[in-house]
Structure formats: structure tokens, C-alpha cells
Amino acid sequence: MSDPKFKTIEVAQLYEEIRGWSHPEYPFLDPNYLEESSTPAIDFTPYVTTWLAADREEAIAELWSFLTYQRNASTASYELRQALQARLPSWVELSDTAKHELHAIFILTWRAGTPRVGTSLAATTLACRQMALDPTFADELMGLARSELRKDEDDDSGSTEEFDVKSSITRKAMVEHARGIPGLLSGLISRHWPQQRKLLPEWKESVNDWARRVQCVELVAAALIKFMALTALNKRATSKAFFNDLPNDLIFKTATQIAHGAGRFVQENASADDLDVYPALELLRLYDRKPPETTWNARWQAACAAAGDDKAHRVFTKTDRMIALKSSGIWQALGDGVGGYEDSLGNPFPPFAFDSGFGQNVIDRAECEELGLLEPGQPFLSS
């Protein structure tokens, strides 16, 4: 394969630096690349961190395009926009460098959809940073982390003391302290790098202490990754207990579904000709889920009222079918959870709510005219 063409100098320089570790046909991906894994050639966190600090979103977007080449362009673009808008909570005080690094970890985690890897990387970042937490928000932090706990929810051993990572401890004191924690290093190596069973004696104490610090902040890292995911998923999600109670893997899975929905939404509305041929959509159940369908009937009627769409309401009353023009405000009302539904995702396209099992089918012009959504021969754009 000939060398790829680059739009930004940052990505061009990066390619020259790591091309020896990159796949010969898929730049920036692992030499043993498999489509289902999309494993990167290296950890790009330091580079994305630098680009965030320099406000070089163009470079991030170009790297992203190589890492997501097999995805629909609209889907990948939406994913990146969501990842870039993610924010850390205001009640965590970190240096700008640490914030950029955590954001970079999140962006790359968002691409891969593997929150546990992101949590591990974020924990190592926090373990070597000065971080202060407003104690007023300790309970909120624990709430965000609780769904990631592997032990019983009633176990209160995870006190807020675990989250005090601001320390002036010297290297010598760290080494001395690490000597009193037997077996920590061997357990860490066996779990994460089983092929590396031995370590030089002079490194043992320092790595033991490092592993302890990482473990101490792992739940903090999980909580911060979750907070950023919620800000990317839905601007109001961080204030909803429903989403705070979800584990990270389900939040990232939902984000993937939203990205696919966004890509389809762009495709369905890109062409005026297509809009004229298929001017409406029908909301219907695709998979069995809870709550029952009657709840979605109520959601539809509330959305009809909020959007002032009398035609869609009449269709529902006569046929029990949830059909509206693509231009109707019903779709955004469904995403906004009109009627007080806490599981809503804020999108004018499926999924409108978490794990609803509902999706859409296109409705052609002939059926729209038959249902009274359009007059015979009426152009869609004048609807």
C-alpha cells in the first residue's frame, strides 16, 4: 500500500513515528488488525492529550477517521462530536494537563467502547497527579462509582479516604511503605501481564507502591469516565438518577446505538428526493423490552400534544399506529421524554430512550396520503 495522504501535520508526523508498528494496509491500527477488534497500533493518549491542549481538533478528527475507517462516515463524525464535548465534573480540581489527559483517554475509550480499559488508564493518570475533591460531592462520586463495584453494595469499606490521592509523599517514603505490602506486585503482573513473571529487584518496591496508588483511585477513575460518558450521551443525563445507576458498559453500549441511529438519521434526511418519496416514519417495537407497549402509546400521545401534530394524533386514534412526518416535532419530543420519562436520551431518532426496543420504519408517500398526513401531490418540503 502507498503512503496515505494526510491533512494535518500532526497526524503525518505521528505516522512517520509509528509506521513500523502499524498495519501495512490500515494505518494506525495494530499489525494483527481484525475488523471486529479495531485494535490501535499503540496507545495514542499522549498525542491526543497534546492536541487537545493545543486546540487541534482537526488532528484528532483525522486520526479518528483512520481508527474508525470501517464505520459509516456520519456515524463516526457524530461519535467524535459527542466525545469532544465530554466534560469532567466541576467539583474535581485537576491541572489542565491532567484534564486533557483524562479527556484524551475518554475519547479513545469512546471510540473503542471498552470502558474498563479506559478506567485502568485513567487510574494510572490520577495516581501520579495532584487531585482535590470538593467533599460536598463525595456522595455523588460514590453514586457514580457504585455500579462498578464488584463487592456487596452494603460493604462500606470503600470510604472516601480511598479517594484522597493528593499527597506530598517522597519517593524514598513510597519505597519504604511499599515494602510492607507483600504480594501486590506479583498479583498485578499475573493479572495484567502474565507473560512477565519476573521483575528486576531494584524496581520491585517502586512498582509495588505504584500499583497500590492505582488501585486506590480506580473507583475515582471509573466515576470520572462515567461522568464524561454521561455528558457525551445526554447533556441532562448527569442529573438523572436513572443514568447514574447504570454501569459504564451499558452506557457505552447505548452510546454506540445512538451513533448508529445518528448515522441513519443523516442518511434518511440528506436527499430532498428521498424525503419526497419516503416522507414519514413509523415508531414500532423491534425487540421485546420493558416497559410494556402501552407506556409507549402514552409517550406517543404526549409527544403529539407537545408537538401540536393533530394529523399524527388522528392517525394513532384511527389505526393505533405511531406514524408522523419526518419533519414533525414529535420525534424530538420523544427524545426529550415529554411527560416526565427519566430514561429519555435527547435524540430526535432511535433510540429515544434507554433499552426501549423501539425503532423506526420508513413510510412511503402513497401511504402518507392515504393516512392524511399529506395531501395528494403535496411536496414534502411544504408540509
N, C-alpha and C positions, 0 to 999 in steps of 0.2 A: 504493500500500500504506500502511495506517495504521502509526503508530509501534509497534514491538514493545514488549511488556511485559517488564520486567527484574526480576530477583530480587535483584540486588546493586547497591549504589550505584556501585561502581567501574565496572561494565560500562555502566550508564546514563550515567555521566559521559563514558566513553570514546566512546559512540555520539554524544553531542552534539558531541564534539570532532571526530570524523572522518566524520560522516554525509555531508558534502559530497563525500567521496572514495569513499563506499560505494555498493554496488549498490542501486537503489531497492527491489528485492524481496528481496534476500538480504543482510541486514545484516552488515557487517564483511568482505564479500567484494568483490573488485575490480569496478568498474563494467562491465568487459567479461567478467564471470564466465562460465566454461564449466564444466559439471559434471565433465568429465574432468580439469580442472586445479585447481579449488578455490583459485585464487589469492587471497590476502588483500588487503584494500584497502590496507594499509600493513604495515610491519614492526612487529609487536606486542611485540618483545623488551623494550623499556624498561618497558612496562606490566606484563608478566608478571614481570619482574625485581622490580619494586616489590611486586607481590602476593605473590611468594614470600618476600620479606624480611619482609612483614607477616603471614605465615602465613595468607593469604587464598585458600585453595584453592577456596573457594566461587566466588569471582570467576573464577578460572582455569577452573573447570568450566563456568561459564555461557558464557564466551567460547568455550570448546571446543565447546559444544553448537551454537553458531551456525556455527562453522567446519567442523563435521562433520555438518551437519543432514541430508545425504543418506544417511548411514550408519545401519545398524541401531543402536538405542539401546544395546543390550547390548554390541555391538562397540565403539562409541565410548567407553562407560564403562570397558570393560576397557583400551582403549588409554590412556586418561588415567591410570588407576591405575598402569599399568606405567611411563608416562612420569614420573609424580610420584615413583616410588620409585627412579628412576635416581640413581646416586651417582658422584661423582668419586673417583679413586684417592686413598688417604690419603698417598701419597708425593709429591703435588703440593701445595705450600704457596701458597695464594692468599688474598686478603682475602675476607671474607664477601660483599661486594658483587660481586666477580668470580665467586665460586662461584654466586651466584644468577643472575648474568647468563648464565653458561655453561649453567646448568640451564634457564633460560628459552629459550635458543637451542635446546637439545636438545628441549625439549617441543614447540616449534613445528616443529622438523625432523621429529620423530617423527610429528606429525600429517600433514605433507606427504609424508613418505617420500622426501625429497630430501637425502641426506647431504652431497652436495658443497656445496650452498647453506649448510647448517649449518656445515660446516668453514670456509667462507670467512668467515662471520660470527664464528665462534669465533676465527679467526685475527686478525681486527681487534680483538676484545676483548683477546686475550692480548698484542697488540702495544703496548697502552697500559697494561698492568698490570705490577705487580711480581710475578714468579713465581719460586719456588725449587723445584728438583727434587732430591730425595734421590739422589745419584749412584749409590747402590747399585742403583737401579731403572732406570738408563739403558738397559740391555739390554732390560728389559721394555717400556719406552717404544718403543724401536726395533722390537721384535717386534710391538707393536700397530699401528705405523705402516707396517710393511714392505709389507703387501699393497696399500697406497695408492700406493706409489712407482711412478713412470712410467718409471724407468730400470732398467737391469740390476741384478739382486739382488746381484751381486758388486761393484758400484760402491760404494766406501766413502767417497765424497765427503761423504755426509751425516753428518759427525761430530757428536759431542754438543755441539761448540761452537755449532752452529746453534741449539741449544735454550736457550742462555743469554740469556734475554730480560730478566734483571734488570739494569738499567742506571741510572746516575745521569747520563747524558749530558744536557747542556744543549741548549736549543732552538738557540742560536747554533752550537754544535758540530755538531748534527744537520744544520743547513742547509749548513755548510761541507763536511761529509762527503758529503752528497747530491750536491754539485756534481761529485764525482768519479765518479758512476755515470751515464754518458750513456745515453740511450735507455730508461731504466727506466720513466719516466712515460708516454712515448708508447706503449710496449708494453702497459702496464696499461690505459690508456684505450682503445686499439684493441681489446683483448680483451674488456673488460667493458662499455664504453660507447662503441661505435663511432660513435654519433651525436654525441659530444662530442669533436671532434678538437683543439680548442684550449683552452688554459688561460691565465689571466692570468699574466704573467711573475712577479709577486711571490709567487704561490703555487707556482710550479714546484718550487723546491728543497725546500720542506717536504713536498709531496706525493710527490716522488721518494723522500725518506727514509722517509716513512710506508709507501710500497709495499714498500721494502726490508725493513722490520721485519715487515710482514705476511707476506712470502714466507719470512722466516727461521723463523717459528713455525707455518707452515701444516701441517707434518707433526705438530707437537705437537698442534695443534687436531684433526687427523684422529684421532690416537691417543686423545685425551680423549673425543671424540664416540663413538668405537668402544667405549671402556671403559664409558661411560654406557649405550650401547645394549646391551652385554652384561649389565650389571646389571639392565636392564629386561627383557631377553629371558629370562634364566635366572639365578637367584642364584648358581649354581655355574659359569656359563659363563666368567667371567673367569679361572678357574683351569684351564680346559681348552685345551690347545694347539690342538685341532681348531677351536674357535670363534675363537681369536686369529688363526689363519691365514686366516680368511675376510675378504674385503673388505667395507667398510661397506655397499655397495649390496645385497649378498646378505643381510647381517644385517637390514637394514631390510625387505627383501622378505619374509624369514622372519617378521619381527615382524607384518607385515600378514596373513600366512597364519594366524598364531597368533590374532590378534584376530578374524578371521572364524570360526575354529574355536571360540573362546570364546563368540562370539555365538550360534552354533548350539548349543553345549553348554547354554547358559542356556535357550534355547527348547525344547530336547528334554526338559529336566528341570523345566520350570516348572509343568506341569499333572499332577496326580495321575491324571486320566482318561487323558491321553496315555501316561503311564508304564504304566498298566494295559493299554492297547491295544498299545503297542509297548515291551515291557519289556526288549528286548535289542538288542545291536548286533553287527554282523559287521565284522571288520577284513579288508580286501581291497585288492589293488593296483588303483589307479585310473590310474596313469601308469607307463610303463616307466622304471625307475631302477636304479641300483646302490646297495647291494649286492643280490645275487640273492635271490629269494623264500625260498630255503632258510634264509638268515640270519634272516628274519622268522619262519619256523617255529620256529627255535631261540629267538628272543626271546619268542615267544608261550608256549612251554613253560616258559621260565624265569619268565615273569610268572605263569603258572598256579601254579607251585610257590610263588613268593613270596607270592601272594595266598591260597594254600590252596584254590583253586577246583577241586575234583575234578570237578564237573559239566562245566565248560568243558573240562577236560583230556580227559574221556571223549568229549565231542563231537568234539574235534580228532582223537583217536585213531581214532574210527569213520568220520569224514567228511572229514578234512583241512581242515575249515572252522574259522576262528578266530572263534567266537561266544561271547559272555558276556553276562550280565545287566548292565544299566546300573549297577547297584549294586555290581558286582564290583570288588574291589581290583586286578584285572588292568590296568585302564586307567591307573591311577596308576603301577603297576609298569612298564608300557611307557614312560611318560613319564620315569620315574626312571632308565631304562636298566639295569634289573636284569640282571645278567650282565656288566656292565663295558663298556657301549656308550657311547663318548665323545660321540656325536652326538645324544644324547637332549636333549629340550627341557624336561622337567619338567612337562608338561601331562597331565591325565587325558583329553585329547581330541586329535584330529589337528590339526596334525602332531605326532606323538610324537617324531620325530627329523628332523634337517635333510634336506630334499630326498629324502624316502623314497619318495614316490609313492603312499603308502598312505593310505586314508581309511576311512570307515565307512558302512554302510547299516543302516537300522533293520530289526529282525526283529519280526514280529507275534506275538501271544500264541499263536495256533494252532501256529505253527512252534516256538515255545519249548516248548510242552507236548509236541509230537511228539519234540523232541530230548531231553527230560528235564530241561530247565533249570527248569521249573515243573511242579507237579502240576496236573491238570485243575481249573480254577476257583480255584486258589490266588491270592490277591491279591498284586500285585507288592510292596507295602509289607511283606508278611510274609516275603518271600524272604530 
